[in-house]
């Protein structure tokens, strides 16, 4: 996933707001912003409540040309050049990353295998995925696997 500085994605109060307990804590997690690294979201993956669920539609995140994430029933269109601002800290995305969401590896390159809280999304070109389709189901599944 090649990301640059065209867009900003602020997960601290915008878009994917997390409760304080599960907010991205860059300082404590010491995220290394380079070509390869592990992203651990407070060691528990992305726990979301209904209030703090992904609100991609409202934020209108345009995230890619050939990939679409449907998290909590809202489409995240994934693009090629972005800068993500996680809790106000710039995350320069390069070509290959290892994300650790809820302790499950997510290898990101041309084809992706996402394992979000035990739910596998096999990503390839021009595919759209729906994690349970509805916010409540997603949150319930995440809660089951995270706890």
N, C-alpha and C positions, 0 to 999 in steps of 0.2 A: 504494500500500500504506500504509494509515494505521496507524501504530503508536503505542502509548502506553506506559504504565508498568505494565501489568497483569502482564506476565511478564518474566523475564530469561533471556537466552540467553548463556551464558558459553562462548566458544569457546577459552578458554585453560585446557585441562585438563578441560573438560566438553563432552560432545556431540561437536563437530567438532574434536577436538584435532589440531593440526598439529604436525609435527616442528619443532624449534627453528628450523631454517633457513627454513622456509616459514611460520612463525607470523605471525599478524597483527601488524604493527609500527605501531601507531597513531602513536606519537611521530614516527617517521621519515617515515611516509607523510603525516603532518599531515592526517588526515581531518577535513574540515569537517562538523560535525554540524548541518545545516540542511535546508531543504526540497529542495535539489538539490545533488548532489555526486557525485564519482566515487570509487568504492571500488576501490583496487588492492591485491590481495593479494600483497604482496612482489613485484609486477611479474610474477608467474608464474602467476597464477590460483590455483586450489586444488589443489596437488599433495598427493595423499594416498597413504599407504602402507596396507597392510592393517590394521596395528595402529592407525593414526590415522584410519581411515575414519569417515564419519558413523555414529554409533551413535544414530540417532533413536529407535529402538524402546526401547532401554534408558533413554534420557533422557526419553522420553515427551514430546517437544516438540509442543505443540499450537499450530500456527502460523496457521491460517486457517479460515474457515468454508466457503469455496467453492473453495479451491485445495489441491491435494496434490502435493507433490514426492516422487518416489520416487528418492532418491539412494542408490546402492549397495544397492538392493533394500529400503530401509527408508523407510517413509512419513513425510513431514513434513507434518502437517496444518496448513495456513496459516490463521491467523485475522486479525482486524482490528485488535487493539490490543495491541501488544507493545513492550517495550523490549529491545533486543539489547545484551548486554554482551560486546563483543569485546575479549578480553584485558584484562578488568577495566574497560574504559572504556565508559560508557553511549553508546549510539547511538540518538538519538531519531529514530524513523522518522516521516516526515510523509506527504505525498500523492504526491509524484513524486520519483523518484531516477534517477540514471544510475549504474549499477554497471559498472565495467570489470573483468571477470574474464578474465584471460589476454589482455588487450588488446582484448577484444571487448565492444562496448557492449551494455548491457542496459537498455532503456527500460521503466520500471515505471509502469504506470497501470492503467486498467480492463482493458485487454488487454496481455499481456506477450509479448515475444519474447526468450527467453533464449538466449544463445549461449554455452554452457559448453564451452570448449576445442574449438570447432568443431561441437559437437552442438547443433542448434537445437531448443528446446522452445517451441512456440507455445502460450502460455497464455491461456485464456479461462475464463469462468465454468464451474465444476463439471467441470473437466478434471483428470485425473491423468496425470502423466508419469513415465516410467521411463527414466532415463539408463542404457541398456544392461542394466538389470535386476539385474546382479550386481556386487558390489564389485570383483572382479578386472577385469572388463571395463571398468568406469568408470575405474578407476585406470590401466589400460592405455591407454585412449583419451586420458585427460588427459595422461598421460606423453608419448604420441606427439605431441599437439598443442602441449604446453607447451615441449617440448625442441626 
